[in-house]
Amino acid sequence: MLAQRERILRSVIECIAQKGVDRTSISDICRRAGMSTGALYVHFANKDEIIAEALRYGSPLEDAFPARWLDIVALLSSVENQMGFDILTVVRSRLHLHAESVHPGTLHDTLRPILQNTMEIFTARLQQLSDRNEIRLRMTAEQTARSILAFLDGMFWITLATDQPLDALRPQLKEGIDCFVEPLS
């Protein structure tokens, strides 16, 4: 059962990356997952529930978030495959989901606590690194976390919108992140 649920979630992420949230149908998800509509409804009540779970899929956990600044920069500037997806699928699905989540409704209500949790984890880690004198923050830890995450989404969006290759983005991401934080060690 867990393998089928995982297959559905992976399929919806791939569909969203290709078509966006609104144009992705239950039929698209079933076709990509290789299962019937009935089998899909055993796991999820409707499309909103599947999309909401896709938002949670791969969300950062505090224990999995790097403890060292250089590891954080490597993670944030990674343009490698993630969670078994190619980076283009990850970026496109994330941007589609984030764009659709700004409208009031189920998706917004699902994303808000996920983003708040991500911000809390990232803010706490930045503050820890600053307190240990491993980095110097140019703003508060919360402002820095928000700014870096907004910068990353913006850079990915601009890169895709201008048909530039994502693999050329890594050095630009690292340089941009350096504008927000000064490493001390």
C-alpha positions in Angstrom: 0.0 0.0 0.0 2.8 2.4 0.8 4.5 1.7 -2.5 1.3 2.6 -4.4 0.8 5.8 -2.4 4.5 6.7 -3.1 3.9 6.0 -6.8 0.8 8.3 -6.8 2.8 11.1 -5.2 5.7 10.8 -7.5 3.3 10.7 -10.5 1.4 13.9 -9.4 4.7 15.7 -8.9 5.8 14.7 -12.4 2.4 15.7 -13.9 2.4 19.1 -12.1 5.9 19.7 -13.4 4.7 19.1 -17.0 1.2 20.6 -16.9 0.8 22.7 -13.8 -1.7 22.2 -10.9 -4.9 23.2 -12.7 -4.3 21.2 -15.9 -3.3 18.1 -14.1 -6.2 15.7 -13.9 -6.9 12.5 -11.9 -6.7 10.7 -15.3 -3.2 12.1 -15.9 -2.1 11.0 -12.4 -3.6 7.5 -12.8 -2.1 7.1 -16.3 1.4 8.1 -15.1 1.1 5.9 -12.0 -0.1 3.0 -14.0 -3.2 2.4 -11.9 -7.0 2.7 -12.0 -8.9 5.6 -10.7 -10.4 3.2 -8.1 -7.0 2.3 -6.9 -6.0 5.9 -6.5 -9.2 6.7 -4.5 -8.2 4.0 -2.0 -5.3 6.3 -1.0 -6.7 9.8 -1.6 -10.2 11.2 -1.4 -9.7 13.7 -4.2 -7.2 15.8 -6.3 -6.9 18.4 -3.6 -5.8 15.8 -1.1 -3.2 14.4 -3.5 -1.8 17.9 -4.3 -1.7 18.7 -0.6 0.3 15.6 0.1 2.6 16.4 -2.8 3.3 19.7 -1.1 4.4 17.8 2.1 6.5 15.3 0.1 10.2 16.0 0.6 9.6 18.9 3.1 12.8 19.5 5.1 13.0 17.9 8.5 15.1 19.5 11.3 17.3 16.4 11.7 18.0 16.3 8.0 19.0 19.9 7.7 22.7 20.4 7.5 24.5 21.7 10.6 27.4 23.3 8.8 27.2 26.4 6.7 29.1 25.0 3.7 26.8 22.0 3.7 23.8 24.3 3.7 25.1 26.3 0.8 25.8 23.0 -1.1 22.2 21.9 -0.4 20.6 25.2 -1.4 22.7 25.6 -4.6 22.3 22.0 -5.7 21.1 21.6 -9.2 21.4 17.8 -9.0 18.6 15.3 -9.0 16.6 15.3 -5.8 14.4 12.6 -4.2 14.8 10.5 -7.4 13.6 13.3 -9.7 15.6 15.2 -12.2 16.1 18.8 -11.0 13.9 20.3 -13.7 10.9 18.3 -12.4 11.7 19.3 -8.9 12.0 23.0 -9.7 9.0 23.1 -12.1 6.7 21.3 -9.7 7.8 23.4 -6.7 7.2 26.7 -8.6 3.8 25.5 -9.9 2.8 24.5 -6.4 4.0 27.7 -4.8 2.3 29.8 -7.4 -1.0 28.0 -6.9 -0.7 28.2 -3.2 -0.9 32.0 -3.0 -4.7 31.8 -3.6 -6.9 31.3 -0.6 -8.0 27.7 -0.3 -6.8 24.2 0.5 -3.4 24.5 -1.2 -2.7 27.7 0.6 -3.8 26.3 3.9 -1.6 23.3 3.3 1.5 25.2 2.2 1.5 27.9 4.9 2.5 25.6 7.8 5.0 23.8 5.6 6.7 27.1 4.7 6.5 28.2 8.4 8.2 25.0 9.5 10.8 25.4 6.8 11.4 29.0 7.9 11.6 28.0 11.5 14.2 25.3 10.8 16.3 27.5 8.6 16.1 30.5 10.9 17.1 28.4 13.9 20.0 26.9 12.0 21.2 30.3 10.8 20.9 31.7 14.4 22.9 28.7 15.7 25.7 29.2 13.2 25.7 32.9 14.0 25.8 32.3 17.8 28.8 29.9 17.2 30.5 32.6 15.2 30.6 30.4 12.1 28.8 33.0 10.0 27.9 36.7 10.2 24.4 37.6 9.3 23.7 40.9 7.5 20.1 40.9 8.7 18.2 39.0 11.4 18.2 35.2 11.0 14.5 35.3 10.0 15.1 38.0 7.4 18.1 36.1 6.0 16.2 32.8 5.8 13.3 34.6 3.9 15.6 36.4 1.6 17.6 33.4 0.7 14.6 31.2 0.0 13.0 34.0 -2.1 16.3 34.5 -4.0 16.4 30.8 -4.8 12.9 30.6 -6.1 13.5 33.8 -8.1 16.7 32.5 -9.7 15.1 29.2 -10.6 12.1 31.0 -12.1 14.2 33.4 -14.2 16.4 30.6 -15.4 13.4 28.5 -16.6 11.6 31.5 -18.0 14.6 32.5 -20.1 15.4 28.9 -21.2 18.7 28.8 -19.5 20.2 25.5 -18.4 19.8 24.8 -14.7 23.2 23.3 -14.4 24.8 26.7 -15.2 23.0 28.2 -12.2 25.0 26.6 -9.4 27.8 29.2 -9.2 25.3 32.1 -9.4 23.3 30.5 -6.5 26.5 30.2 -4.4 27.5 33.8 -5.1 24.0 35.1 -4.4 23.8 33.3 -1.1 27.1 34.9 -0.1 25.4 38.3 -0.4 23.2 37.4 2.6 25.7 35.6 4.9 29.4 36.0 5.5 31.2 32.8 6.4 33.7 33.2 9.3 35.2 29.8 9.5 
